[in-house]
Amino acid sequence: MSSETGKELYNQPEAFDYLTLGQQSHLTDWIKANLDPIESFNTRHTSYGLKHIFEKTGGYYVGNGAFKGAMLKCGFKVKDKAAINWVFNISEKSKALQ
């Protein structure tokens, strides 16, 4: 799963574990404060787009896989784990999407 370049890990949720503890806390705190869970899946936003919102609103660069891992740690559900860019059960009314 990992290599000299790390490209294999980039889209894997396990990439979250390679962030520093401070980065992990910052990311999961942001998710909890800015994304609200709902029962159904919101296909308007993917992990790739959401990570860019995080980066632009006070975050830092984070890979798609690390963002996916953080969403799992925060209890969000995934529509299709086989997809590269995951869809989650997030409310369109979430602070980050306004």
VOPAGU-2260 file (C-alpha; in pm, 1 decimal, decimal comma):
REM VOPAGU-2260
SITE   aa  ch    i         X         Y         Z
SITE  MET   A    0       0,0       0,0       0,0
SITE  SER   A    1     287,3     238,8      59,5
SITE  SER   A    2     583,3     303,7    -162,4
SITE  GLU   A    3     875,5     537,1    -202,5
SITE  THR   A    4     643,8     792,9    -362,6
SITE  GLY   A    5     342,5     731,7    -139,2
SITE  LYS   A    6     109,4     748,1    -439,6
SITE  GLU   A    7     -59,9     418,3    -352,7
SITE  LEU   A    8    -152,5     553,5      -9,3
SITE  TYR   A    9    -271,8     893,4    -133,2
SITE  ASN   A   10    -635,0     786,0    -186,3
SITE  GLN   A   11    -649,9     536,0     101,1
SITE  PRO   A   12    -816,5     637,3     430,1
SITE  GLU   A   13    -518,5     491,6     617,9
SITE  ALA   A   14    -325,6     800,3     504,1
SITE  PHE   A   15    -494,1     980,3     795,6
SITE  ASP   A   16    -272,9     779,9    1032,5
SITE  TYR   A   17      38,2     934,5     872,5
SITE  LEU   A   18     -64,2    1288,3     967,9
SITE  THR   A   19      85,5    1431,1    1285,4
SITE  LEU   A   20    -138,9    1418,3    1592,2
SITE  GLY   A   21    -179,2    1795,0    1565,6
SITE  GLN   A   22    -285,4    1769,3    1201,9
SITE  GLN   A   23    -527,0    1488,0    1286,4
SITE  SER   A   24    -686,8    1695,4    1562,5
SITE  HIS   A   25    -707,3    2008,0    1346,6
SITE  LEU   A   26    -874,8    1815,7    1063,4
SITE  THR   A   27   -1123,7    1621,8    1275,9
SITE  ASP   A   28   -1209,7    1934,4    1479,5
SITE  TRP   A   29   -1278,8    2120,7    1153,0
SITE  ILE   A   30   -1500,4    1838,3    1025,3
SITE  LYS   A   31   -1700,0    1827,4    1350,9
SITE  ALA   A   32   -1745,3    2206,2    1348,9
SITE  ASN   A   33   -1825,5    2245,3     978,3
SITE  LEU   A   34   -1994,8    1931,1     844,8
SITE  ASP   A   35   -2324,5    1801,1     979,4
SITE  PRO   A   36   -2430,2    1437,7     933,9
SITE  ILE   A   37   -2769,7    1340,1     791,8
SITE  GLU   A   38   -2927,7    1002,5     716,4
SITE  SER   A   39   -2900,2    1017,4     334,9
SITE  PHE   A   40   -2596,8    1063,8     110,8
SITE  ASN   A   41   -2522,0    1401,0     -47,2
SITE  THR   A   42   -2393,9    1339,3    -399,2
SITE  ARG   A   43   -2323,3    1710,2    -458,1
SITE  HIS   A   44   -1992,0    1689,5    -272,7
SITE  THR   A   45   -1709,7    1435,3    -270,3
SITE  SER   A   46   -1407,1    1383,1     -49,4
SITE  TYR   A   47   -1194,0    1558,9    -310,6
SITE  GLY   A   48   -1406,3    1873,4    -312,8
SITE  LEU   A   49   -1449,4    1875,9      63,9
SITE  LYS   A   50   -1074,2    1853,7     123,0
SITE  HIS   A   51   -1030,7    2166,5     -89,0
SITE  ILE   A   52   -1290,8    2350,0     120,2
SITE  PHE   A   53   -1093,4    2249,6     431,5
SITE  GLU   A   54    -767,4    2372,2     274,9
SITE  LYS   A   55    -920,7    2708,9     178,7
SITE  THR   A   56   -1087,8    2775,9     514,3
SITE  GLY   A   57    -797,6    2766,7     756,3
SITE  GLY   A   58    -670,4    2418,2     700,0
SITE  TYR   A   59    -354,9    2287,8     539,3
SITE  TYR   A   60    -283,3    2065,8     239,1
SITE  VAL   A   61    -429,6    1721,8     296,4
SITE  GLY   A   62    -452,3    1426,9      60,0
SITE  ASN   A   63    -782,5    1276,0     -47,2
SITE  GLY   A   64    -714,4     957,2     149,4
SITE  ALA   A   65    -631,3    1139,4     472,1
SITE  PHE   A   66    -952,1    1339,6     439,4
SITE  LYS   A   67   -1151,8    1020,4     383,8
SITE  GLY   A   68    -992,2     865,1     691,8
SITE  ALA   A   69   -1078,8    1172,0     900,1
SITE  MET   A   70   -1440,7    1156,3     786,3
SITE  LEU   A   71   -1456,4     791,4     895,7
SITE  LYS   A   72   -1302,5     882,0    1233,8
SITE  CYS   A   73   -1577,1    1143,7    1274,5
SITE  GLY   A   74   -1847,0     882,9    1213,6
SITE  PHE   A   75   -1959,8     973,8     863,0
SITE  LYS   A   76   -2092,7     701,5     633,0
SITE  VAL   A   77   -1960,6     632,4     282,3
SITE  LYS   A   78   -2183,3     556,4     -15,1
SITE  ASP   A   79   -1927,5     355,3    -216,2
SITE  LYS   A   80   -1586,3     274,5     -69,7
SITE  ALA   A   81   -1470,9     140,3    -407,7
SITE  ALA   A   82   -1494,0     492,4    -556,3
SITE  ILE   A   83   -1184,6     712,5    -560,0
SITE  ASN   A   84   -1375,4    1020,8    -446,1
SITE  TRP   A   85   -1615,8     928,7    -167,3
SITE  VAL   A   86   -1967,0    1060,7    -110,5
SITE  PHE   A   87   -2074,9    1105,2     252,3
SITE  ASN   A   88   -2393,4    1161,0     449,9
SITE  ILE   A   89   -2342,2    1536,3     492,7
SITE  SER   A   90   -2607,9    1803,5     512,9
SITE  GLU   A   91   -2620,5    2068,8     243,3
SITE  LYS   A   92   -2690,8    2308,1     533,0
SITE  SER   A   93   -2348,1    2241,7     686,5
SITE  LYS   A   94   -2145,4    2553,3     772,7
SITE  ALA   A   95   -1866,7    2459,3     527,4
SITE  LEU   A   96   -2112,0    2440,9     236,0
SITE  GLN   A   97   -2264,7    2786,7     285,2
